[in-house]
């Protein structure tokens, strides 16, 4: 099992409202994607596109860092 799936499973078990978790992760992913697009417009050397998988991964990691997953380690 990949690390991101393990982290997502841990998050899923730690929250009371899973729907709220999905909304927060998706809002964070959208914000990260928009920020990356804005940055790429300002920087001619920035990558042209932003991977959807990358922003979802980053948003899950950010959310996991906000929630104590028991052993103090993300994942």
Order of alpha helices (4+ residues) and beta strands (2+ residues): alpha-alpha-alpha
